Amino acid sequence: MADPDPLDIDWCARAVKLSQVEMALISGEMVTEARFGSDMMRYANASLQDVQWALREAKAQCMLARGLKPARTRFAKRGVMRLY
């Protein structure tokens, strides 16, 4: 019996897990608080921006694995008018 390829990634399962992580970050479940008297610090285990980027990438790879064409993401650049 052949061993599974360690580089073979189930992108759809990864997208599901990343969406759960994203919801936990948004709802505040993944935030750790430490209190020292009247001082308080909050720590997050991952940044929301990094999780959302990884989620978009996983969804695109999942669509490719299913034979679908992923939606093209466009980041429009804002035009600025300069007055001289």
VEXDREN-573212 format. One record per residue: x, z, y of N, C-alpha, C, O in turn; residue in three letters. Coordinates in steps of 0.001 Angstrom, whole numbers, plus 500000, padded with zeros to 6 digits. Atoms other than C-alpha are relative to their C-alpha. Layout:
VEXDREN-573212
+--------+--------+--------+--------+--------+--------+--------+--------+--------+--------+--------+--------+------+
!    n.X !    n.Z !    n.Y !   ca.X !   ca.Z !   ca.Y !    c.X !    c.Z !    c.Y !    o.X !    o.Z !    o.Y ! gumi !
+--------+--------+--------+--------+--------+--------+--------+--------+--------+--------+--------+--------+------+
!      X !      Z !      Y !      X !      Z !      Y !      X !      Z !      Y !      X !      Z !      Y !  Ala !
...
+--------+--------+--------+--------+--------+--------+--------+--------+--------+--------+--------+--------+------+
This chain:
VEXDREN-573212
+--------+--------+--------+--------+--------+--------+--------+--------+--------+--------+--------+--------+------+
!    n.X !    n.Z !    n.Y !   ca.X !   ca.Z !   ca.Y !    c.X !    c.Z !    c.Y !    o.X !    o.Z !    o.Y ! gumi !
+--------+--------+--------+--------+--------+--------+--------+--------+--------+--------+--------+--------+------+
! 500850 ! 500000 ! 498823 ! 500000 ! 500000 ! 500000 ! 500892 ! 500000 ! 501234 ! 501794 ! 500830 ! 501351 !  Met !
! 499167 ! 500145 ! 498806 ! 501483 ! 498948 ! 503329 ! 499649 ! 501059 ! 501038 ! 498490 ! 501439 ! 501206 !  Ala !
! 500222 ! 499045 ! 498916 ! 501946 ! 501424 ! 506139 ! 499418 ! 499272 ! 501202 ! 499751 ! 498110 ! 501434 !  Asp !
! 500536 ! 500650 ! 498795 ! 499960 ! 500710 ! 509321 ! 501103 ! 499804 ! 501032 ! 502013 ! 500625 ! 501155 !  Pro !
! 499014 ! 500317 ! 498971 ! 501953 ! 499109 ! 512110 ! 499867 ! 501003 ! 501148 ! 498779 ! 501147 ! 501705 !  Asp !
! 500111 ! 499010 ! 498914 ! 502793 ! 501802 ! 514713 ! 499742 ! 499358 ! 501356 ! 499301 ! 500035 ! 502285 !  Pro !
! 500239 ! 500675 ! 498726 ! 502567 ! 499183 ! 517469 ! 498601 ! 499409 ! 500091 ! 498193 ! 498934 ! 501151 !  Leu !
! 501374 ! 500503 ! 500004 ! 499058 ! 498116 ! 516453 ! 499097 ! 501082 ! 500578 ! 498907 ! 502132 ! 499965 !  Asp !
! 500783 ! 499004 ! 499272 ! 496818 ! 499937 ! 518935 ! 498533 ! 499588 ! 499992 ! 498210 ! 498429 ! 500253 !  Ile !
! 501433 ! 500238 ! 499888 ! 493039 ! 500223 ! 518744 ! 499607 ! 500238 ! 501461 ! 499353 ! 501371 ! 501872 !  Asp !
! 500231 ! 499895 ! 498559 ! 492370 ! 499479 ! 522418 ! 498598 ! 500491 ! 500315 ! 498393 ! 501163 ! 501326 !  Trp !
! 501372 ! 499562 ! 499736 ! 488632 ! 500087 ! 522153 ! 499877 ! 501516 ! 499832 ! 499196 ! 502177 ! 500616 !  Cys !
! 500019 ! 498545 ! 500186 ! 489150 ! 503609 ! 520774 ! 500748 ! 500687 ! 501132 ! 500355 ! 501761 ! 501586 !  Ala !
! 499252 ! 499426 ! 498878 ! 491730 ! 504242 ! 523481 ! 499156 ! 499998 ! 501271 ! 499210 ! 500951 ! 502049 !  Arg !
! 500859 ! 500078 ! 498816 ! 489250 ! 503104 ! 526157 ! 498940 ! 501098 ! 499977 ! 498620 ! 501679 ! 501014 !  Ala !
! 501002 ! 498936 ! 500125 ! 486645 ! 505549 ! 524825 ! 500622 ! 501358 ! 500339 ! 500033 ! 502149 ! 501075 !  Val !
! 499341 ! 498720 ! 499723 ! 489126 ! 508451 ! 524900 ! 500383 ! 500120 ! 501471 ! 500259 ! 501196 ! 502056 !  Lys !
! 499628 ! 499948 ! 498585 ! 490347 ! 507525 ! 528390 ! 498786 ! 500203 ! 500894 ! 498882 ! 500857 ! 501932 !  Leu !
! 501209 ! 499762 ! 499191 ! 486783 ! 507413 ! 529698 ! 499574 ! 501459 ! 499905 ! 499044 ! 502008 ! 500871 !  Ser !
! 500298 ! 498578 ! 500119 ! 486285 ! 510937 ! 528325 ! 500951 ! 500830 ! 500861 ! 500538 ! 501815 ! 501472 !  Gln !
! 499024 ! 499301 ! 499159 ! 489479 ! 512070 ! 530074 ! 499632 ! 499827 ! 501471 ! 499725 ! 500770 ! 502256 !  Val !
! 500398 ! 500254 ! 498615 ! 488292 ! 510428 ! 533298 ! 498817 ! 500882 ! 500401 ! 498811 ! 501456 ! 501490 !  Glu !
! 501158 ! 499154 ! 499690 ! 484957 ! 512265 ! 533135 ! 500397 ! 501468 ! 500088 ! 499861 ! 502208 ! 500913 !  Met !
! 499550 ! 498602 ! 499946 ! 486737 ! 515556 ! 532435 ! 500753 ! 500272 ! 501298 ! 500623 ! 501351 ! 501876 !  Ala !
! 499294 ! 499825 ! 498726 ! 488982 ! 515031 ! 535467 ! 499032 ! 500042 ! 501170 ! 499180 ! 500861 ! 502078 !  Leu !
! 500964 ! 500067 ! 498893 ! 486061 ! 514121 ! 537721 ! 499147 ! 501266 ! 500054 ! 498855 ! 501778 ! 501135 !  Ile !
! 500862 ! 498817 ! 500026 ! 483949 ! 517071 ! 536581 ! 500774 ! 501299 ! 500202 ! 500168 ! 502355 ! 500385 !  Ser !
! 499194 ! 498824 ! 499744 ! 486870 ! 519483 ! 537009 ! 500341 ! 500807 ! 498764 ! 500851 ! 501921 ! 498883 !  Gly !
! 499718 ! 499271 ! 501226 ! 487228 ! 520488 ! 533365 ! 501500 ! 500070 ! 499698 ! 501952 ! 500996 ! 499025 !  Glu !
! 498573 ! 500043 ! 500303 ! 490925 ! 519541 ! 533253 ! 500842 ! 500593 ! 501117 ! 502028 ! 500287 ! 501232 !  Met !
! 499279 ! 499367 ! 498906 ! 491888 ! 521602 ! 536277 ! 500288 ! 501439 ! 499610 ! 499393 ! 502163 ! 499173 !  Val !
! 499592 ! 498637 ! 500298 ! 493835 ! 524817 ! 535748 ! 500178 ! 500751 ! 501311 ! 500835 ! 500262 ! 502230 !  Thr !
! 499871 ! 499180 ! 498802 ! 493562 ! 527560 ! 538340 ! 500856 ! 501223 ! 499694 ! 500742 ! 501826 ! 498627 !  Glu !
! 499194 ! 498783 ! 500119 ! 496074 ! 530353 ! 538858 ! 499786 ! 500814 ! 501268 ! 499940 ! 500302 ! 502377 !  Ala !
! 500238 ! 499124 ! 498850 ! 495268 ! 533304 ! 541110 ! 501013 ! 501128 ! 500009 ! 501274 ! 501766 ! 498989 !  Arg !
! 499065 ! 498907 ! 499783 ! 497776 ! 535754 ! 542501 ! 499514 ! 500766 ! 501221 ! 499894 ! 500450 ! 502348 !  Phe !
! 500593 ! 499267 ! 498886 ! 495877 ! 538237 ! 544619 ! 499032 ! 499101 ! 500744 ! 498059 ! 498617 ! 500166 !  Gly !
! 500874 ! 500862 ! 499217 ! 494298 ! 536248 ! 547428 ! 500459 ! 498543 ! 499967 ! 499750 ! 497665 ! 500458 !  Ser !
! 499496 ! 501375 ! 500097 ! 496436 ! 533147 ! 546726 ! 499462 ! 499336 ! 498734 ! 499310 ! 499970 ! 497690 !  Asp !
! 500497 ! 500749 ! 501144 ! 495117 ! 530436 ! 544445 ! 500649 ! 498626 ! 499989 ! 500794 ! 497995 ! 501036 !  Met !
! 499444 ! 501341 ! 500173 ! 496711 ! 527258 ! 543082 ! 499194 ! 499283 ! 498928 ! 498762 ! 499893 ! 497950 !  Met !
! 500682 ! 500823 ! 500999 ! 495025 ! 524426 ! 541202 ! 500962 ! 498927 ! 499523 ! 501666 ! 498308 ! 500321 !  Arg !
! 499134 ! 501006 ! 500602 ! 496876 ! 522136 ! 538822 ! 499148 ! 499072 ! 499142 ! 498283 ! 499532 ! 498396 !  Tyr !
! 500656 ! 500983 ! 500865 ! 495608 ! 518944 ! 537201 ! 501052 ! 499454 ! 499040 ! 502210 ! 499265 ! 499411 !  Ala !
! 499065 ! 500455 ! 501015 ! 497180 ! 517696 ! 534001 ! 500359 ! 498526 ! 500163 ! 501436 ! 498111 ! 499734 !  Asn !
! 499745 ! 501423 ! 499803 ! 496936 ! 514015 ! 534960 ! 499356 ! 499576 ! 501305 ! 498372 ! 500168 ! 501748 !  Ala !
! 500607 ! 500484 ! 498759 ! 496247 ! 512079 ! 538116 ! 498856 ! 499049 ! 499657 ! 498944 ! 498277 ! 498702 !  Ser !
! 501173 ! 500830 ! 500233 ! 492877 ! 510361 ! 538313 ! 500341 ! 498523 ! 500133 ! 499823 ! 497697 ! 499381 !  Leu !
! 499630 ! 501397 ! 499786 ! 494443 ! 507149 ! 539599 ! 500715 ! 499428 ! 498770 ! 500444 ! 498293 ! 498378 !  Gln !
! 499296 ! 500461 ! 501194 ! 496760 ! 506876 ! 536570 ! 499048 ! 499823 ! 498824 ! 499171 ! 498869 ! 498056 !  Asp !
! 500968 ! 500093 ! 501094 ! 493893 ! 507525 ! 534163 ! 499096 ! 498788 ! 500190 ! 498801 ! 498082 ! 499226 !  Val !
! 500860 ! 501149 ! 499747 ! 491688 ! 504916 ! 535836 ! 500743 ! 498687 ! 499781 ! 500158 ! 497723 ! 499287 !  Gln !
! 499212 ! 501206 ! 500236 ! 494505 ! 502348 ! 535744 ! 500139 ! 499744 ! 498501 ! 499975 ! 498610 ! 498051 !  Trp !
! 499858 ! 500138 ! 501446 ! 495086 ! 502994 ! 532023 ! 498667 ! 499620 ! 499358 ! 498640 ! 498867 ! 498385 !  Ala !
! 501321 ! 500334 ! 500515 ! 491327 ! 502799 ! 531404 ! 499671 ! 498529 ! 500235 ! 499151 ! 497860 ! 499342 !  Leu !
! 500224 ! 501430 ! 499732 ! 491074 ! 499389 ! 533105 ! 500826 ! 499129 ! 499060 ! 500331 ! 498128 ! 498541 !  Arg !
! 499130 ! 500759 ! 500893 ! 494020 ! 498137 ! 531054 ! 499480 ! 500041 ! 498564 ! 499483 ! 499017 ! 497881 !  Glu !
! 500518 ! 499870 ! 501367 ! 492540 ! 499466 ! 527789 ! 498721 ! 499192 ! 499816 ! 498525 ! 498574 ! 498770 !  Ala !
! 501232 ! 500796 ! 500095 ! 489151 ! 497860 ! 528525 ! 500315 ! 498515 ! 499941 ! 499680 ! 497779 ! 499185 !  Lys !
! 499619 ! 501410 ! 500015 ! 490816 ! 494514 ! 529236 ! 500596 ! 499618 ! 498643 ! 500267 ! 498561 ! 498106 !  Ala !
! 499411 ! 500281 ! 501308 ! 492866 ! 494689 ! 526015 ! 498949 ! 500051 ! 498894 ! 499037 ! 499295 ! 497927 !  Gln !
! 501088 ! 499919 ! 500973 ! 489738 ! 495700 ! 524065 ! 499183 ! 498711 ! 500009 ! 498820 ! 498191 ! 498954 !  Cys !
! 500751 ! 501251 ! 499903 ! 487888 ! 492653 ! 525356 ! 500792 ! 498849 ! 499398 ! 500220 ! 497993 ! 498723 !  Met !
! 499166 ! 501034 ! 500590 ! 490833 ! 490435 ! 524401 ! 500020 ! 500103 ! 498478 ! 500005 ! 499084 ! 497788 !  Leu !
! 499994 ! 499804 ! 501449 ! 490893 ! 491953 ! 520905 ! 498687 ! 499551 ! 499371 ! 498659 ! 499129 ! 498215 !  Ala !
! 501306 ! 500438 ! 500500 ! 487195 ! 491156 ! 520531 ! 499767 ! 498513 ! 500208 ! 498738 ! 497984 ! 499788 !  Arg !
! 500139 ! 501429 ! 499762 ! 487760 ! 487564 ! 521616 ! 499266 ! 499657 ! 501272 ! 498875 ! 498506 ! 501465 !  Gly !
! 500677 ! 500221 ! 498726 ! 486152 ! 487966 ! 525034 ! 501024 ! 499860 ! 501113 ! 502164 ! 500308 ! 500991 !  Leu !
! 499123 ! 500144 ! 498845 ! 487631 ! 487062 ! 528376 ! 499726 ! 501150 ! 500965 ! 498598 ! 501307 ! 501433 !  Lys !
! 500236 ! 498874 ! 499088 ! 488154 ! 490154 ! 530560 ! 499738 ! 499516 ! 501422 ! 500199 ! 498452 ! 501834 !  Pro !
! 500294 ! 500319 ! 498607 ! 486856 ! 490151 ! 534100 ! 501283 ! 500087 ! 500813 ! 502098 ! 500987 ! 500613 !  Ala !
! 498809 ! 500025 ! 499158 ! 489497 ! 489292 ! 536654 ! 499841 ! 501016 ! 501116 ! 498826 ! 501038 ! 501812 !  Arg !
! 500055 ! 499026 ! 498916 ! 490287 ! 492115 ! 539015 ! 500721 ! 499430 ! 501204 ! 501814 ! 498875 ! 501090 !  Thr !
! 499415 ! 500484 ! 498754 ! 490976 ! 491204 ! 542595 ! 500057 ! 501139 ! 500976 ! 499109 ! 501908 ! 501130 !  Arg !
! 499832 ! 499001 ! 498969 ! 492311 ! 493431 ! 545244 ! 500188 ! 499244 ! 501308 ! 501263 ! 498713 ! 501587 !  Phe !
! 499972 ! 500761 ! 498767 ! 491472 ! 491876 ! 548572 ! 500875 ! 500701 ! 501039 ! 500874 ! 501926 ! 501164 !  Ala !
! 499177 ! 499468 ! 498927 ! 493895 ! 492309 ! 551402 ! 499188 ! 499921 ! 501284 ! 498583 ! 498895 ! 501595 !  Lys !
! 500799 ! 499915 ! 498784 ! 492284 ! 493382 ! 554614 ! 500726 ! 499296 ! 501135 ! 501911 ! 499528 ! 501371 !  Arg !
! 499425 ! 500694 ! 498868 ! 492863 ! 491130 ! 557571 ! 500033 ! 500885 ! 501234 ! 499092 ! 501632 ! 501504 !  Gly !
! 499839 ! 499181 ! 498788 ! 494123 ! 492743 ! 560743 ! 500236 ! 499051 ! 501166 ! 501099 ! 498174 ! 501115 !  Val !
! 499828 ! 500808 ! 498809 ! 493750 ! 491183 ! 564142 ! 500847 ! 500773 ! 501001 ! 500521 ! 501897 ! 501381 !  Met !
! 499117 ! 499336 ! 499041 ! 496550 ! 492004 ! 566512 ! 499758 ! 499454 ! 501400 ! 499746 ! 498243 ! 501622 !  Arg !
! 500181 ! 500394 ! 498624 ! 495938 ! 491965 ! 570203 ! 501348 ! 500021 ! 500703 ! 502082 ! 501006 ! 500615 !  Leu !
! 498710 ! 500084 ! 499289 ! 498891 ! 490860 ! 572288 ! 499806 ! 500228 ! 501466 ! 500772 ! 500197 ! 502229 !  Tyr !
+--------+--------+--------+--------+--------+--------+--------+--------+--------+--------+--------+--------+------+
